[in-house]
Amino acid sequence: MIAVQGDGLRAVVDPRRGAKIVSLVDSRGIEWLSQRAEAAVAPGSAFVESEMAGWDECAPSIISCTSAGRTVPDHGDLWDTVFEISGSAVIGHGGGYTFQRSISEVAGGLRLGYRAEATGEELPFLWAAHPQFVAPRGTRVVLPEQVTRVVDVMADPIVPMPWAVELSTIDTVPLGAGRKVYVDPDSDITAATLLRPEGARLELTWSSECQYLGLWFDNSQYSREPVIALEPATGYFDSVERAADAGRVSILEPGRPLEWWIEVRCS
């Protein structure tokens, strides 16, 4: 395990498990991430058969699909791999690309710095953060005022709808169910906040390379406790194949790395 102490925020990373952030504790002792069960997961297991906790890196897709001539597994090909440690960074290798993440201190919290580059031919690259934040009853997502519309991507066909308080909270998701929405893909969004009922706040901000934001609410459908995931992403929406067809995904090219960052602050 690797521990990184920031300004009022401490992260613990497991390089053997896709560089998963297994703990994120603020200065008041609040553990923001759902904790995993100590159970071995066999190689080739589905993501939902794994720990379903912590903060994973999903790339080059969130859901399984076909891209660049190969089948991408569910939640990508990084989450269950062993990462190398290189100084302050961890390095992973996916299908046709390399992936690097560092964590460093910034004022008020931590910065996660990312770099990805194709190792062969260019390929569509849908990366998404997958932090499973503990969401006790009353927890809600706060978005910038300019966000007025979201898209329910679990509906068939997908359904645009106004962003409302009812959609922002885990409380309106039935027990054993989940909700996944994206902020309108034409919106310009680089911040989101998770507000807990006792007033504790966790804010994510990110660079413009992450053009999209998904919000996943899981009221024990897959997780062992209610969680909310704030998911900045480089593609819209969960399938890199579909995102590429729509022209809404980043492209990795050899010799032209993609770099981006996320900052996490608690108050």
N, C-alpha and C positions, 0 to 999 in steps of 0.2 A: 504494500500500500504506500501511496505517496500523499503526504499531507501538505497543504498550501495554506498559509495564514495570510489573510487579507486584512483590510481595514474594517474590523467588526464582523468578519465573516471567514469561516474556516471550511475548506473543502478537503475531502479525502477521495483519492482516485485509486481504482484497481486496474493496473495496466494489463493484467491477465484476462480481464473481462471486457475487452473492447474499450478500455480506458473509461469505463463507467465511473461517474462521480457517485460514490456510494453514500456520502454524507455531506450536508451543507448546513452548518450550525452558525447562528448569529450570536452576537455578544450577550444576548439574554438567555442563551441556551436553547432556543427554539430550533428543533430539527425540521427543516423544510421539506426534506425528501422522504418519501415512503421507504421504509427499511425492508431489506430482503430477508427471506428465509435462508438458512444455511443448508441448501440442498444442491447436490451436483446435477448438472444438466448435461445430458449426453450430446456428443457432436451430432449436428444435423437436426437438433430439436427445434420446434417452432418457437418463435419469440414468446407467444403467450404461454408456453410451457416453462418459461424461464422464471427468473426472480420477480419480474413485474414490479420493479422498485428502482429507486435511484434515477440517474440522469444518463441516458444512452445517446449515442450519436447514430442517427439514421442516414445512410447513404449507400448507393446512389438512388434509392427509392424508399418510400415508407411501406407500401404494400408490394407484394410479389407481382412481377410482370415481366415482359420480355423487352430488353433494351440493348442496343449495340450488339445484337446477335447472340445474346445469352439470357438465361433466366435469372432474374435478380430475386433473391429470397425475401421473404416477409421481413420488413424493417431493415432491409439492406444486408450488406456483407461485412460490416465492421463490428457489430455489437457483441459477437461471441468469439472474436479473434484475440490473440495475444499481441499487445502493442510493445514496441521497443521503447526504451527510455534513452533520451539523448539530451543531457543537460536538464533544462527546465521544460522540455517538450516530450510528448509521447507521439510515436509514429506508427501508423497502421497501414496495411496494404490491402486494397480491395481489388475487384476485377477490373484491371486496366488503369488503375490510378493509385497514387500515394496520398495519404491523409495525415496531417500533423496538427496537433493542438497543444497550446501552452496555456498556463494559468498564472497570472501575475496580479500583484496588488495594485489597486487604483484607489483614489479618494472615495471612501465610503463603501468599498467592497472589493470585488474581483473582476478581472478581465479575462475572458477566454479568447485567445487569438487562434485563428484557423488558417490553414493553407492546404490546398489540394491541387494536384497536377496530374494530367494524363501521362501514362507511361508508354502508350502506343498510339493508336488512332484517337482522334477527338471523340468525345462521348458526352451525351446529356448527363447532367449531374444534379440530382435533386437531393440536397442535404436538408435535414431538419433536426433541430434540437428536440430531445424527447425527455424532458424532466418531469417526473411524476411527483408533483408537489402535494403534500398532505393537505386535504381540504375538509376540515371539520365543518359541520353544519353552520351555515351562515357565511362561508367563504365565497367570494365573488371576484370576477375579473373586471378591472377598470381599464377602459381604452381611451385614447385621446378623443377630444370632443369632435374632431372632424370625421370620426368613424360613425357612419349612420346605417350601414348595410353590411350584412354578412350573408354567407351562402351555406345552406345545409347540404353538405356533400354526402350524407348518408341517405338522403332521399333519392328516389329514382322516378322521374328525373330530378336533378338537383334543384333546390328551391331557394331563390334569393328572398331575404326577409329583413325587416328593420332590426337593427341592433337595439335590444331592450333589456331592462333589468332582469326580466324573467329568463332570458337566455344566458345571463352572465353568471348565474349561480349554480352550484351543484345541487341545491335543494329542489330544483324543478326536474331533476333527472330521476326517474323511478329506480328504486333499489334493484340491482341486477342489470341495469341498462347503461348505455353510454350515449354521448352526443358529440358530434364532430362538426364544427363550422369553421369556415375561413372568412377572414375579413375580405370584403369586396376586393378582388385582385387588382382593380384599378386605383385603389386607395394608396396613399403614401403614408406608410406606418413604420415607425422604428422604435416603438416603446409600448409596453403593456405592464400592468401592475396586478399583483394578486393581493387582495385585502382579506385578512382573517377577521373573524367576529370580535376578537379582543383588541383589534386595532393594529396588529402587526402588519407591516407592508413589505412585500418583496417586489422590486422593480427590475424588469429587464429592459435594456436599451441595446440597440444593435446597429451595425453599419448598413448602408444602403444596398450592399450586394445581396442582402436578404430582403427581397422585395415583397414577400408574402408572410402572412401569419395565420397559422392554424390554431384552433383551441379545442382540446380534447377533454371532455368531462367523463370520468369513469366512476360511477357509483357502484363499485364492486362487481362490475360485469366481468372484468379480467383481474383487477387488482384485489388485494385483501382488505382494503379500506378505501373510502372515497378519495380520489385524486383529481387534480386538474393539471393539464400539461399546456404550457405556453410554448408554442412551436414556431419560432422564426424559421423561414425556409427559403431555399433558392429556387423553388419551383411551386407550381400550383396545378392540381392539388396532390393527392397521395401517391399516384402512379407516375413514375418518370416517363413511361411510355405515352400516357395520355397528355402529360405536361409538354412533352416534346412535340407531339402532334399539334398542340394548341400554340406552340411558340412561346410557352411560359416556363422556361427552365434555363438555368445556366449551362454553358457548354465548356467542358474542360478540353484544353489543347496542350500538346507537348510543348514544353518551353515557355508556356504562358500560364503560370500558376494563378489560381483564384484565391484571393485572400479576403477574409472578413473577420468580424469580432462581435462578441456579446459582452455586455457588462451587467453584473448582478449586484444590487444594493438592497440592504434591508434597513428598515427603520421602525 
